[in-house]
């Protein structure tokens, strides 16, 4: 076999071996790549619930309400759109959901921060929610989000709040039914992993 052909064959063999190792590592540890929850603090001013899908929002709200019940958070703040697809105001509907599932006393400890329809990223949500946080003068926050979203959310929140040293941020991840482990065995989970991994890389690169 000519030397150039042998070199090309050897290169392809090494590339295939590297691809195999990468695939094995991703299937074994890829799910952990996206997850980076902080140890739960002893006490914070508020738990901030980020927006998500219907399934994600329910488990995120449950996580925040758990922090309220345990006395870790004094208040909870739900980031919600100003209105639904049909022009219905979201806070009254959300308040009714909270009272029905957690009782009126717990629901009374939840505030709402309405965001505009142009909010379609975590960074934009931080900017939209920040005025509500300043209005309440909260300085210690737990950001409650889906487990697969914790690493990227933590990077973005800390990056966008570091200009104010008074604000402390912890990230609390909750198990999301749309992200099952091992992720590569479930179509929806694999799709979620791929999208979130791409967003994480973009965030690391400064996007």
N, C-alpha and C positions, 0 to 999 in steps of 0.2 A: 504494500500500500504506500503511495507517495507520502512524503513528509507532511505537506499541507493537509492532506486528507486525514492523516493520523492525528494531527493537532486539532483539527476540527472535531473529529470523533471524540477525542479526549475532553475537549471543551464541553461538548454536548453531554457527555457522561457526567461531568462534574455539575453541570447546570441541572440535570435531572436529579442527581443526588441531593443538591441543595434544595431544589423544589420539594422533594420528598420530605426532607427534614423539616422544612418550613411548614408544610401541610400537617405533619405529625404534631409539631409544636402547637399549631393553631387549634387543632382538634383537641389537644390535651389541656392547654392552658389559655386558649384564645378568649374564653369567657371572662377570665380574670383580668385580661388586659383592659377591659372597659370599667371595671369595678374598683372603686377606691373610697369606701366609706370611712369616716372618722370615728374614733371612739365617742360614744354619746357623752356630752358634757353633763355636769351636775345640774346646771340651771342656765336658762337663756331667757331673753325677753320675749322672743316669738319664734314660732316654727313657720317657715314660708313654704307653701305648697305650690310647686311649679305646674303649669298646664301640661296636659298630655291627652292621650286618647281616652275614651270612656273607661275602658278597663284599667288603664294606668292611673287615671284620676281617682278612681275609687280606692285603690290600694294606697295611693299617696295621701289622700285625706285620712284614711284609717291610720296611717303611720303618724300623721300630725296629731290626730285625736288621742292616740296612745301616749304621745309625749305630754299632752295636756293632762290626761288622767293620772299619769305618774308624777305630775308636779314638776317636770323638767322644763316645760315651757309655760309662761304665763298666758300667752295669747297665741292664736294661729291666724295666719293671713293667707287667704286663697287668692291666687292670681286668676282672674276670670275675664273672658271677653265681655264687652259692654252689652252685647246682645247676641241672641242665637241666630241661626240661619233665617228664621222666620220673623225676626225683629222683636223677639220676646226678651225682656230684661232678664239677665242671668242671676243676679244676687237673690231676688225673691225665691226663685226656683231652688237655688243652692241652699238657702236658709231653711226651706221646707224639708229638703233632703236631710240636712243635718239634724233638725229637730226630730224627724221621724226615726232616724237611725241611731242618734246619740243622746237624745233628750234635749229639752229646752235650755237647761243650765249649761250644758257643754256647748250647745250651739251659740249661746250668748257670748262665749269667749272667742268667737271666730269673727274676724273682720274680712272685708273684701277689697281687693284692689282691681279696679276695672281697667283693662288695657284696650288699646285700639285694634282695629282689624288688621293693621299692617305689622303686628307682632308675629313673626314666624321663625324666630330663632331664640336660643337661650340668651345671647348677648342683648338682643332687643328687649327680651323680657326683663332682664336685669335693669336696663335703663327705664323701662315702664314702671317697674315696681319700686324703684329707688325713692321716688317722691313720696310714696305711701309709707315707706320705712322711716324716712326723715320726718314725716308728719307725726308719726307716733313716737319719735325720738328713741327708737330701739337701737341698741348698740351691740347686742349679742344675738346671733341668729343661727337657727338650724335650718338648712335648706333640705326639704324633703322631696325626693325624686325617685324615679325607678333605679334599681341597682345598676343596670347597664349604662345609665346616664351619669353616674356619680363622678367618674374621673374627669370627664369633660366639663360637667357643671361646676365642679370644684375649681378647676383651672380658670374658668371664665368669671365666676363670682369673685374669686380672690384677686384676679387681675383688675376687675372693674371697681373694686371697693378698697384697693390698697392705698388710694390717695387719702382715705380717711382712716387714720390709725385707731380711731375710737371703735370702729366696727370690727367685731370678731365673727367669723363665719365657720360653721361646721357643716359637713355634708352627711345626711342620713339617707341611706339607700333602703328601699323596700322591694321585696320580691314582686316582680311584675309577671302576670300570667302570659304576657306576650313575649317573654324571654325565658324559655325553659332551658335547662341544662341536661345533657350537653347540647349546645345550641345547634350544632350541625345536623342533629337528628330531626329537627323540627323546621319545617319550611318557613313559618313566620319568624321564628327565632333566628334562623340563618339570615333572613332578609334584614331583620333588625340589627344583627351584629354587623353585617356588611355596611349598612348605612351609617351606623354609629362609629364604626372603625374609621371610615373615610372622613367623617366630621372631626374625629379626634385628631387624625393626622393633620387636617387643615388647621385646627386650633393650635397644635404644636408648632406648625410652620408660621403661625402668626396671622392666619386668615380670620 
